[in-house]
C-alpha cells in the first residue's frame, strides 16, 4: 500500500511549508491526482487521516482529492481525448499509439493554514 508512503510524504511537505511560513495549524489540503497515478484516492485519504494525528499542526487537516482525467493525444491524427487504462486506441482514426499527458502525477495543489 504505497498510499501510506504518499500520505507521509505529503504531510512532511505540508509541515516543511508550514514551518517556512510560520503556520501553526493546517486546515484544508487539496491534492490533484492523475487518473493513471496507480494510487487509490480512498486509501490515500485513509492513510492521511491516520498519519495526520501524529502532529498538532496537522491533526485538524481535511484532505480534498480531485482525480484529474487522463488526457491523451493521438500520434497519427493529433486528436485529443480522455483516455483510460484500457483505451489506447484513438476514437477518431482508430489507430493505436497515443501520448499521455499529466495522467500519472500526484501534486499538492494548495492548503490553508493559520
C-alpha positions as semicolon CSV with decimal commas, in nm:
position;residue;x (nm);y (nm);z (nm)
1;X;0,000;0,000;0,000
2;X;0,212;0,285;-0,127
3;X;-0,063;0,533;-0,031
4;X;0,077;0,525;0,324
5;X;0,414;0,643;0,195
6;X;0,243;0,905;-0,023
7;X;0,045;1,036;0,274
8;X;0,362;1,050;0,484
9;X;0,546;1,244;0,214
10;X;0,250;1,480;0,172
11;X;0,236;1,551;0,545
12;X;0,614;1,607;0,556
13;X;0,585;1,859;0,271
14;X;0,297;2,034;0,448
15;X;0,490;2,057;0,774
16;X;0,801;2,190;0,600
17;X;0,597;2,452;0,416
18;X;0,411;2,548;0,735
19;X;0,742;2,588;0,921
20;X;0,877;2,815;0,646
21;X;0,568;3,034;0,662
22;X;0,511;3,036;1,039
23;X;0,184;2,845;1,011
24;X;0,080;2,671;1,333
25;X;-0,224;2,473;1,214
26;X;-0,308;2,334;0,873
27;X;-0,673;2,326;0,766
28;X;-0,792;2,222;0,423
29;X;-0,548;2,047;0,189
30;X;-0,616;1,994;-0,181
31;X;-0,437;1,726;-0,382
32;X;-0,478;1,665;-0,756
33;X;-0,426;1,305;-0,860
34;X;-0,399;1,185;-1,218
35;X;-0,640;0,908;-1,312
36;X;-0,346;0,685;-1,411
37;X;-0,138;0,754;-1,098
38;X;-0,189;0,398;-0,965
39;X;-0,297;0,538;-0,629
40;X;-0,635;0,476;-0,470
41;X;-0,791;0,805;-0,352
42;X;-0,979;0,629;-0,069
43;X;-0,663;0,460;0,057
44;X;-0,470;0,789;0,041
45;X;-0,747;0,962;0,234
46;X;-0,745;0,688;0,499
47;X;-0,366;0,695;0,536
48;X;-0,368;1,076;0,559
49;X;-0,633;1,066;0,833
50;X;-0,431;0,814;1,032
51;X;-0,094;0,990;1,000
52;X;-0,218;1,349;1,046
53;X;-0,291;1,282;1,414
54;X;0,081;1,244;1,490
55;X;0,139;1,622;1,481
56;X;-0,057;1,908;1,640
57;X;-0,013;2,118;1,325
58;X;-0,188;1,866;1,102
59;X;-0,440;1,692;1,330
60;X;-0,731;1,910;1,208
61;X;-0,633;1,894;0,841
62;X;-0,904;1,793;0,594
63;X;-0,785;1,633;0,272
64;X;-0,968;1,702;-0,055
65;X;-0,869;1,492;-0,355
66;X;-0,951;1,579;-0,715
67;X;-0,897;1,300;-0,965
68;X;-0,789;1,453;-1,294
69;X;-0,887;1,259;-1,606
70;X;-0,615;1,116;-1,825
71;X;-0,550;1,329;-2,132
72;X;-0,425;1,169;-2,449
73;X;-0,323;1,279;-2,798
74;X;-0,311;1,051;-3,099
75;X;0,033;1,035;-3,260
76;X;-0,128;0,986;-3,602
77;X;-0,412;1,239;-3,633
78;X;-0,330;1,455;-3,323
79;X;-0,687;1,415;-3,190
80;X;-0,707;1,490;-2,814
81;X;-0,932;1,281;-2,591
82;X;-0,982;1,150;-2,239
83;X;-0,808;0,815;-2,203
84;X;-0,841;0,528;-1,960
85;X;-0,635;0,223;-1,864
86;X;-0,792;0,020;-2,139
87;X;-0,821;0,281;-2,416
88;X;-0,502;0,329;-2,613
89;X;-0,674;0,346;-2,950
90;X;-0,773;0,683;-3,093
91;X;-1,151;0,715;-3,108
92;X;-1,124;0,931;-3,421
93;X;-0,883;0,746;-3,653
94;X;-0,885;0,406;-3,473
95;X;-0,503;0,390;-3,472
96;X;-0,300;0,269;-3,176
97;X;-0,030;0,492;-3,035
98;X;-0,123;0,775;-2,805
99;X;0,076;1,017;-2,591
100;X;-0,049;1,055;-2,235
101;X;-0,021;1,394;-2,070
102;X;-0,011;1,457;-1,694
103;X;-0,215;1,149;-1,616
104;X;0,009;0,977;-1,362
105;X;0,117;1,254;-1,130
106;X;0,005;1,344;-0,780
107;X;0,058;1,701;-0,663
108;X;-0,024;1,923;-0,370
109;X;-0,241;2,197;-0,521
110;X;-0,288;2,421;-0,215
111;X;-0,351;2,424;0,157
112;X;-0,496;2,659;0,415
113;X;-0,338;2,735;0,747
114;X;-0,332;2,979;1,032
